[in-house]
Amino acid sequence: MFKRILIANRGEIAVRIIRCCREMNIETVVVYSEPDSKSLPVIMSTEAVCIGPAKVTDSYLNQDVILETAIRTGCEAIHPGYGFLSENPEFASLCEENGIVFIGPSAEVISHMGDKQSARELMIKSGVPVVPGSKGLINFVEEAEAVAEEIGYPVLLKASAGGGGKGIRKVFKREELKNAFDTARAEAKSAFGNDDMYMEKLIIDPRHIEIQVLGDKLGNVVYLGERDCSIQRNNQKLLEEAPSAALDEKLRHKMGETAVAAAKAAGYNSAGTVEFVVDKDSNYYFIEMNTRIQVEHPVTEEITGVDLIREQIRIAAGMKLSMKQEDIRLSGHAIECRINAATPGVIDFIHLPGGYGVRVESHVFAGYEVSPFYDSMIAKIIVSGKSRLEVIRRLRRALEELIIDGIETNAEFMHLLTFHPDFIRGRYQTSFWENNHEEIEKWLEEGIEGIRA
């Protein structure tokens, strides 16, 4: 097992990894930017090294400096968390060339699965169902028009190197296509340095279901149930739960087996997520594979009892999976709610919820300055219980206990969301926010009387 790991990330995921490493008796080195000099990961780690200014290209994306720091501080491995360099094949390859273990899959797997069109082609060859779409990359708007006519509107334009909801546009008619193609391509170029595009048939009002998988370097792969990530705003997830109210045991098993087949086809090892859309008739289609730990991984941990970060580290060290498929049992229900800062600023006071069945992952504290340079998520509230209704009530209670003064957050909106009838009944799709946010925002103005009305 590793004696010292460098964490190439910040915020709550860095704190999460440090905690796991402490329990495994592994020392940690955190790299940080100048604005993060007083952050919780810096305080908690064995050692902390400043690697540059706020701009991510000069700090958290500076591959050479991060690698040099790992070597200089005696680290045997690097955990990239999520975002930043976590799905960068060049960085994974650079680590390997310098004798540092990258805690994640190989550079080849990251490259193959990170290219959405390449992953799609592999899934087709492996018999995994995919959404109908273009047979290759689309380079010109005229090609896009031809493919759209073939598969029929509405269609979805997607960046091949995409992630985080960027480089995606819905197109409902031919007149909208050129502008959507140009803007999606420009956004992809800006975000990923790659403007390759492809097209899929747009599945109307699907559920966004992802299957958590673990694979070791000996060829063993298991799935750990699903997460329902359908409540999104502009393709950014707001709330995730496990298991999904939309899946029965038969469909859950079938999708899990499909996810394992997809992971094996890719030669996958580490923690990963196979993402699907599920239509109203329970047909499911592969959309992508995330080759990293996910923001929402705690909900899977809560219903399986498996520490996914620990398993990631064990796999990277060459150890066998600590469980077989028959050992995995789903127990109860869990929901994760993301708390995002609406504006940067200093947190004057904070009280985080607690109590039975409540877990909070956060890196903020009173006096912490929320930076405008990085992701706006400041906390994740994860609640678990025996039933979905019990968990919804527990989440309401937890959000009512949460106090954050000094900045605006989405906490009140998320609290009111849990009272919406469609959410309570589990009858929601990816269009939930689009269809209901105005009603919930009206409740914000009217208070509890608005909900009762």
N, C-alpha and C positions, 0 to 999 in steps of 0.2 A: 504494500500500500504506500501511496505517496506520503512524504513527510511534510512537504510544503507546496501549496498551490497559490498561484497568482490569480486574482479575480479581476478580469478585464471588463468591469462594469461599475455601475453606481446604483444608488437608490435602494429600494426595497429588495430587489433580487440579490444585490451584493450582501445585504444583511442576512437574507435567507441562506445563502451559500456559506457565509461565515459561521452561522449557527450550526449548520450541518457538519462543517469541518471540525468545529470544536468538539462535537460529540464523537467524531471519528478520530480525535487526537491528531488532527492535521493542522499545522500552522498555516496562516494565510497572509498574503501580501496583497494589499489593495493599491491600485493606481488611481489617481484622482486629478481632476482639473483644478485650477486656482479657485473658482467659485465654490468647489466642494471641499475646501480645506478643513472645514469644521463639521463635516457631515458625519453621520452615525457610522457608516462603514469604516471611515478613517479612524474613528475612536475605538471601534471594536476589533479591528484587525491586529494581527501580530506585528505587522510592519506596514507602513503606508508611504507611497512615493508619489510626489507631484510630477506629472508628465507633460504639463502644458497649460495654456490658457483655456478660456471657456469654449472656444470654437472646437467642435468635435473632430474636425479634420486635423487639428493640432494637438489633440489629446486622446480621446477615447477611440478614435479611428487611426491613430498614428501607430501603425503596425511595427515599424522598426524600433521605436522607443519602448513600446510595450514588451516586445520580445527581448530587447537588450536588458530591460529591467528584470524580467523573469530570470534571465541567465545570471545577472549580477547578484541577485538576491537569493540564489540557490533554489529556485523553484523547479520542480520536476514536471509540473503540468500547469495548464492555463484553463480556467473555467470562464467562458465568454458570457454566461447568462443568456439573456434574450436581447434582440436588437443589436446595435453597434456591429461587432465583428462575428457574431454568433453563427451567421450563415455565409461567411466569406471564405470561399475555397482557397483563395490566395493566402490568407492568413493561416488557415489550417495546414496548408502545404508548407508554409514558412516555418511553422512550429515543428513539423515533422523533420524538415531538413536540418534543424538546429537541435535535435534531440529533446525537444519539449513535447509532452503529450498534450494534444488538443482534446479537451473533454467534450466530445461530440463525435459524429461520424467522420469518415475520411473526407479529404478534399474532393476526391472523385465523386463520392455519393452526394456531398453538398452541391457540387456543380451540376450534377445530373438532375437532382430533384429540385434544385433552386431555379432551374430553367423550366418554367411552367409547361412550355410546349414539349420539351424533351421528356419531362415526367409524364405528360399526357400520352406520348407515343409509347413509352415503356409500359404504361398501364394497359393500353389497348393490346399490346403484344402479350401481356400477362393475363388477359381475360378479365380485367377489372373494369366494371362499367364506367364510362365517362360521358359527360354531357356532349351531345352532337355539336360539332364545330369545324373550324378550319383544319385542314390536313397538315398545315405547316405555318410558318410565320407569314404575316401580312405586311408587305413593304409599302404598298401604295393604297390610297383611298379607293382607287378603281377595283383593286383586288377585294377590299373590304365590302364594297357594294355587291360584287359578284357572289361572294360567300354568303352575305346576308340574304340575297335573293334565293340562294339554294336552300339554306336551312330555315328561312322564314323569320320575319320579325315577330317579337322583339329579340334583340341580340345583346350580348355583353362583350365589349371590347376590354381586353386585359393585357397588361404589361407582362411579358414573359419573365422578367426579372423582378416582378412586383411583390409587394407585401405591405401590410399596414393600411390597406385600402387605397393605396396610391396607384395611379395609372389604370383606373377602372371607370368605365362609362357605360350606362344603360342607354340603348338606342331603340326607340319604338317605331320610327319610320325613317324612310330613305333621306328625307330632307334634313334630318338631324345628324346623319352619319359623318359628313365631312368635318364639321366642327368638333364632334365628339372624338373623332380619330386624331385630329390635330392637337387638341388639348390634352388628351390622354397620353399621346406620344411625348409631348413637351414635358408633361408632369413626370413621366417615367424617366426621361433623360435627365431631368433635374434631380430626381430622388435617387436614381440607381446608376446613372451614367450609362444607361442602356435603354434604347427606345424601341426594342423589338416588341411587336404586338401580335396577338392572335385573337381569335373570336370564338365565342361559344353561344349556343342558343340560351336565351335568358329563361330560366325556370321561374315562373311567376309564383310569388309568395312561398318559397320553400322554407324548410327548416335547415339551419346550418348546424350540422352534427359532425363532431370530430371524435375520432377514436384514438385513445392514448395507447402507444405501443412501447415496448422495451425489447431491445435485441442485444445479445452479447456477441463477443468476437468468435464464439464457437458455433454460431449459426442458430442459436435458440432465440425464438421470438414469441412474445406473449402480448395479448391485449388486455387492457384494464378498464373495460367499459367505455362509455361515451360521455361527452359533455355537450350540452345544448347551448350554443352560442348565438342564438337567433336574434336576441335583443341587441341591436346595433344602431349606431348613428353614423351615417356616411361611411359605412363599411368598417367602423371602429366598434369593437365590442364594449358593451356597458355592463352586462350581467351574464353570468354563466351558471349553469346548474347541471348536476349529475345525480341520478340518471335522468334522461329526457322523458318527459311525459308523452312524447310522440312515438316512442318505440316500445313494442312488446318484447317478450323474451326471445321469441323466434327471430325477429328482425335484428335485435341486438346481437345475437349470436352470429347471424349471417353477415352483418356488417363487420363484426369483430374478426371473423375468419377472412373476410375480404381485405381488411387492413393488414392482417398478418401476411397474407399473400403479396400485398403491395410492398411491404417492408422487405420481405425475403427476395422479391424480384429486384429490389434496389440494392441488395446486399447490405442492409441497414444494421448498424449497431449503435447503441446509445438510446436515450429517450427521444421519442419523436411523435408526431401527430399526423394522422391521415385524415384529411378533411373531405367531407361530402356535403352535397345538398340533397334533401329528401323532399320529394314532391307530395302533393295531397293524396296520391294513390300509393304512398309508401315505396315508390321507386327511388333508388338512391344512385348518385353519380359522384365519382371521384372528381375533386377540383384541384387539390394540391397536397403536398406533404411538407410540413414544417420540420426542419432538421435541427431542432433545438428544444429546450424546455419552454413551455408556454406560460404566459402571464397567469392563466387560469388553472395551472397544474394543482393547486391546493384542493380543489373540489374532488379531484380523483383520489388524492391522498386521503381525504376524509372518509370516503365511502369504501376504500380498499385497505386502508392501513399500511400502504406501501409508501415509503419515503423516496420519492422520485429523484431528488438530488443525490441522495446517498447511492441509489442504484446507478445513476449516471457516473459517479466517481468510481464505483466498484467496477463497472464495465470498462471504463477508460484504463483502469489498472490491470485489465486482462482477466478479471475474475468472472466466474460463471454467474448467470442470473440466480438470485436467491430464491426464486419461486418457479413453479411450473404452472401451466394454464389451469390445471385442476385445483391448484392451491388458491386461486384468486376468487374471492367471493365479494359481491357488492352488498353492502349493508347500510340501510337507511338512505338519507338524502342530504345533499349539500348544495348551497348556493354561494357564489362569490359576487360581491358588488364592488365595482371600482369607484373610488372617490377621486375625482379630478379637481384640480384648482382651476377656477375660471379666469383668474388673473394672477400674475406674479406678486410677490410681496412677503412681508414678514409675518409669521404666525405668532400672535401675541399670547395665545393660550390654546391648549389642546387637551381634551379628555377623550381617550379612546375607550370604546365599550369593552366589556368583558363578561364573565359569567359562564354558566354552563353552555357548552356547544358553540362558543364564539371564539374565533381565531382572527387576529389582526396582523397583517403583514404591512409594515410601514417603516419609513426611515426618517420621519419628521418628528419634531419636538418643539416646545415653546422656545421662541427665539430663532427658529430655523427660517432661513430665507428661501422661498420658492423661486427658483431661477427662471428667467424667460428663455434660457438657452436649451432646455431639455424637456422631456416628456412631462405632461401636466399631471400624471397620476401620482398622488401622494399617499394613498393607502388602499389596501384591499381588505374588505370585511368578509370573512368566510364563516358561514354558520352551518351547523349540521344538526341532524335529529333523526327521529325514527320515521317521520312521514314528511311529505312535501308541505302540507298545511302547517305542521308544527314548525318547520324551518322558515316558512314565510312569516309567521308570527314572531319567530325569534329574530329574524332579520329586521322587522319593523322595530322591535324593542332595541336592538343594537344601534340602529340608525337614530333612534330617539335619544340614546345616551351619548352619541357622538357630538362633541362640541369643538368647533374650530373657529377661533376669533382672529381677525386681522386680514383674512382673505376670503373671497367668495369661492364656494365649491358647489358641486352638483348634488350634495348629500340630501337636501330637501326634495329635489326632483326625484331622486332614486327612492326615497321614502314613500312618496305619493304613488310612484309607479307600482309599488307592491300592493296597493289597494285597487288597482284596475281589474275589473271583472275578467277580462281576457287573460291577464297574467295569472290571476288566482286559479282559473280553470285550466291553465296550461295550454290555452288555445291561442298561440301566437306564432308568427312567422318573422322573417327578416324585415318585413314591412311594418312591424309593430310600432317603432318609433315614428316613422313617417305618417302613419295613420292616427296615432294617438297623442303625439307630443303636445299639440295645441290644447287638447282637453286637459292634460296633466298640468300644463303651464297655467291654464285658467284656474285649476285647483290651487296652484301656488298663490294666486292673487286672492282667492276666496277663503283659503284655509280649510279646516275640517268640514265646514258647512258645505263647501263645494263638493266634497266627496259624498256627503250624505244626500245631497240633491241629486 
